[in-house]
Amino acid sequence: MSFLTINEIHHTYLTKKSVTTALSDVSLKIEEGEFVSFLGPSGCGKTTLLSIIAGLLKPTHGKVLLENKPESTNIHQIGYMLQQDYLFPWKTIEENVLLGLKLSDQLNEKSKSKTLQLLNQIGLHGVEKQLPKQLSGGMRQRAALVRTLATEPKLLMLDEPFSALDYQTKLKLEDLVAGTLRELNKTAILVTHDIGEAIAMSDRIFLFSSKPGRLHKTFQMPNELRIASPFEARNHPLYPNLFETIWKELESLES
């Protein structure tokens, strides 16, 4: 039994003036502890599929099972990290990272202590009483990650979480996020347009074609890259050829 099973997902958006098929017959399986990426041209349904997996959108056809149960019964076990950090500007960093615990009625001394400890481990020691505007973009994204991890979700959705950051901060956060998730043995799905990011962070890459979105090809990352940090993976001798292979495959889908 796979940790996450996506079975024959088909989704069509209906409006008064149009019918648009976003996804067609998408099936895949993800194992516990895996880090996978959804890659593909704009409009291939990556974010739609993420919303379906999270239980935020009901597919026209097909089903999603998390630990062999419908995703609708597991929605509280799924965490989201988005392009924007969405920290409340009037709340302190401590209040922001504890918010998910408070809303899910899991806030107690033990969970609070564990969350604040993670805040320190992730390089945000001493910022607990500061407001988000006092932190850099990279620091705010770290805080957003802690908020996401605080409720101990079984599955993490990362929807282009680094795309708004400068390149140096992005590389540092890739290492930080990948290392943290690996240490906690979390299962994660990254939606990205960045081939290099997908190669550097993933165990597998699912490449989607568009109009409608279909699973076109799956790339298994070599073990040498999987055990390396994202920064090390980008500098590995295997990286350039793999990048070129995926680039050409992606280019063929857009032509």
Helices and strands as residue ranges (DSSP letters): E 4-14, E 19-30, E 35-39, H 46-53, E 61-66, E 69-70, G 71-73, G 75-77, E 78-82, H 93-97, H 99-103, H 109-121, G 132-134, H 137-150, E 155-159, H 167-183, E 187-191, H 195-201, E 204-209, E 214-220, H 223-226, H 230-234, H 239-254
